[in-house]
Amino acid sequence: VAAGARRLVYTSSVAAYGFHSDNPQPLTEDTEPRGSESFYYSAHKAEMERVLDETLAGSDVGAWVFRPCIVAGAGAPMLIETMVGSLPIFGQLKLARRIADQVPFLGPVLPDPGVPFQLVHTDDVAQALLAAVEGRGEPGRYNLAGQGAMTIGRMARALGWLSIPVPGAAVVSLDELLRRLPGMPPEAAWLTAFRVPTLMDTTKARTELGWHPHWDAEATLQETISGAREAGIL
């Protein structure tokens, strides 16, 4: 603002909405970003958007704020890293441990609450950022997500792993487990994202920015897995 900039491009996150059972589905840009206090990243993203609004109030700066879902692709293996790093947590679930003890050769077992989530490819995020840098569309919030949705079960099959259906309450209990286990990587807190659906509507980005993602959820996942294998994560 002090420098007289006219345009600002900021990447927020779907996490800014928070993972609340009363969130509307699908999420649109006019949904209040409440964040989830138990998840530092979510709370931080919501707070940053509030700070941004306060800072730009009354100025001539136009802000393009993007809320991408889980960003993935060959160069963005966070989703796979989180799953691999969280296997010790999943091992604490009695049913998963029982299956692994009986048939250990079948590999890791992931609990699947059946909650759908979205993926967006790094290339498609870059396409949206470029549109904003060039000043296309109007300043404002924009959801970013590729076509289709994913579940833990589908992801497990793509990895060659097993999955077991679990009730939503089991995922909520994972939050408590995360707080009690020492030394867990901060990325493991993303497991809270699978408590409730957080599917976003991307109509605004498509119509106002002319944004058309080239990657759907399935293709993005497959490339992410391939990249993780090449990087030695799997």
C-alpha positions, 0 to 999 in steps of 0.5 A: 500500500505504501509503495503504491502498488495497484495489484496484489496476488495472494495464495490462501487455501481451502483450509481458510474455510475451516473443517466445520460440519456446518460448512455449505457444500459446495463451498463458494467464495462468499462463505466466511473463512473461519479456519479451524483453531485445532489446525495451525495452518487452517487458522493461519490462513483465515487470519491472514485473509483478515489481515489482508482485508484490514491492510488494503481497506480504503486503498487503491490496491486490488487483491486477487486471493486464491483458495486452492484445494490440495495442490499436487503433481510430480513436483508437489508430493505433500499429499503422499508424504503426509500419508507415508509419514502418518502410517504410524498413526494409522497403525494405532487403529485396532482394525488396521493393526489386526489386518496388518498382523494377519496379512503383513505382506499386503502392505500399508492399510489406510482408514477411509472415512469416505470423505471426498476431497479435491486435488489441483495440479501445480500447472493449473494453479500457475495458470490461475496466478498468471491470469491474476498477474496479468490483471484478468478478471476482477480482484476478489477471492477465487476457489481453485480445484481440478475436475472430480474428487478423490477419496482415501480408498481410491488413493490407497488403491492407486498406491497399491495399498489397502483401505478399510472403511471407518466412521467419521468419529474415528477420524475425529479421534485421530485429532486427539491422537495427533496431539498426544504423539510426540515427534509427529511432522506438522504435515500430519495435521492435514489428517483433520481435513478428512473429517468433513467434505470441503468441496469447492465450487470453481465457477467464479474462476472459470467464468471471471478469469477464464481459468480452465484446469487441464488436470482432473483429480485422477490424473493429478494423483497418478502423476503425484504418485509417479513423482513420489516414486522417482523422488524415493518417497515411496 
